[in-house]
Amino acid sequence: MARVIKPWTDLKDEKHIYYENNEFPREDVTYEVTPQRLKELADGTNQRNEKLIELNDKELELIKSLDKDGSTETVEDTETGEPSESLEDLNVGELKALAKEKGLTGYSKLTHEELVKLLSE
């Protein structure tokens, strides 16, 4: 589990508040925490533009599995060896964040399917 280094509110988890030194994610988190989510919280590419968590070795391995463009091409979970995630598994907000990271424009009104296509090109 990652360690929280700054207090913050997880808008994806029913506005749960994390305090310094809490573990992330909490045991009863209400969404699937993806490698992309860990990356944005750890490297500051989130809405606050701040580093909010510190990753452990297992999570660092997941982050390293991300492609250079920020998307995932079916990442294997290091514990189970099962495929973990692809662009199709991300929600619209996460896809738009990836588009922003890549410096793309004109994506704000795109649907989920259109965003996946745009980011796959």
Secondary structure by P-SEA (a helix, b strand, c coil): cbbbcbbbbcccccccccccccccccccccccccaaaaaaaaacccccccccccccaaaaaaaaaccccccccccccccccccccccccccaaaaaaaaaaacccccccccaaaaaaaaac
